[in-house]
Amino acid sequence: MCSFTKNWYEAIHLKLEIPGVEAKDLDVKVTENAVSVSGERKSETKTQDKGVTKSEFHYGKFQRVIPLPARIQNTNVTAEYKDGILNLTLPKTEAEKNKVVKVNLDQTAA
């Protein structure tokens, strides 16, 4: 999910939900055009009932590449990971901040 805030023209704010993964198990790479997030989920549950111990293990690797709508300064990215939520602030390049696009309105459509 990508969310824009009041300074959306300055930076792209990317919010990713990654529950059940510790920060040390995440690998985040940023280029000028995309963000790559990969990692591995590792979980183990143990239950004891009437003297019987039951253990379950869940492992799985994942990777996601998210293309960005504008070029960014990948050397100035900031990140925060808390409670399974990864928040990235990706500052746009100066050229992207200053880009102006003319929008044509079609007067014939009604």
Sequence and secondary structure as in RCSB ss.txt:
>XXXX:A:sequence
MCSFTKNWYEAIHLKLEIPGVEAKDLDVKVTENAVSVSGERKSETKTQDKGVTKSEFHYGKFQRVIPLPARIQNT
NVTAEYKDGILNLTLPKTEAEKNKVVKVNLDQTAA
>XXXX:A:secstr
 EE  TTTTTEEEEEEE TT  GGGEEEEE SSEEEEEEEEEEEEEEEETTEEEEEEEEEEEEEEEE SS B GG
G EEEEETTEEEEEEEB HHHHT        TT  
